[in-house]
């Protein structure tokens, strides 16, 4: 398992434990906010990180290949 996947699982596990603990202590607002942050926000941060740090190689103009989304002229 990759380190990033392990980190993701650890963070979600800690957040889940935190939500359960807060809910058992009647802290519903904080439990709800933590659940939203963990289960909606964390994947968004994860996707943003990989979008920023992993890039695809670009085609150079002199390579002779067309970009896949470029329309062909008639």
PEQUIDA-V964106 format. One record per pair of residues at least 4 apart in sequence whose ideal C-beta (glycine too) atoms are under 8 Angstrom apart, sorted by the first residue. I is the first residue (numbers start at 1). GAP is how many residues later the second one is. D is the distance in whole Angstrom. If there is no record, write none. Layout:
i=I gap=GAP d=D
i=I gap=GAP d=D
This chain:
i=1 gap=4 d=5
i=1 gap=5 d=5
i=2 gap=4 d=7
i=3 gap=4 d=6
i=4 gap=4 d=6
i=4 gap=42 d=8
i=5 gap=4 d=6
i=6 gap=4 d=6
i=7 gap=4 d=6
i=8 gap=4 d=6
i=8 gap=34 d=7
i=8 gap=38 d=6
i=9 gap=4 d=6
i=10 gap=4 d=6
i=11 gap=4 d=6
i=11 gap=27 d=7
i=11 gap=31 d=6
i=12 gap=4 d=6
i=12 gap=26 d=6
i=12 gap=27 d=7
i=12 gap=30 d=7
i=13 gap=4 d=6
i=14 gap=4 d=6
i=15 gap=4 d=6
i=15 gap=19 d=6
i=15 gap=20 d=7
i=15 gap=22 d=7
i=15 gap=23 d=3
i=15 gap=24 d=7
i=15 gap=27 d=7
i=16 gap=4 d=6
i=16 gap=22 d=7
i=17 gap=4 d=6
i=18 gap=4 d=6
i=18 gap=13 d=8
i=18 gap=16 d=5
i=18 gap=20 d=8
i=19 gap=4 d=6
i=19 gap=12 d=5
i=19 gap=15 d=5
i=19 gap=16 d=5
i=19 gap=19 d=7
i=20 gap=4 d=6
i=21 gap=4 d=7
i=22 gap=5 d=4
i=22 gap=6 d=8
i=22 gap=8 d=5
i=22 gap=9 d=4
i=22 gap=12 d=6
i=23 gap=4 d=7
i=23 gap=5 d=7
i=23 gap=8 d=4
i=27 gap=4 d=6
i=28 gap=4 d=6
i=29 gap=4 d=6
i=30 gap=4 d=6
i=31 gap=4 d=6
i=32 gap=4 d=6
i=33 gap=4 d=6
i=34 gap=4 d=6
i=35 gap=4 d=6
i=36 gap=4 d=5
i=36 gap=5 d=7
i=37 gap=4 d=4
i=37 gap=5 d=7
i=38 gap=4 d=5
i=39 gap=4 d=8
i=40 gap=4 d=7
i=41 gap=4 d=6
i=42 gap=4 d=6
i=43 gap=4 d=6
i=44 gap=4 d=6
i=45 gap=4 d=6
i=46 gap=4 d=7
i=47 gap=4 d=6
i=48 gap=4 d=6
i=49 gap=4 d=6
i=50 gap=4 d=5
i=59 gap=4 d=5
i=59 gap=6 d=5
i=59 gap=8 d=6
i=66 gap=4 d=5
i=66 gap=6 d=7
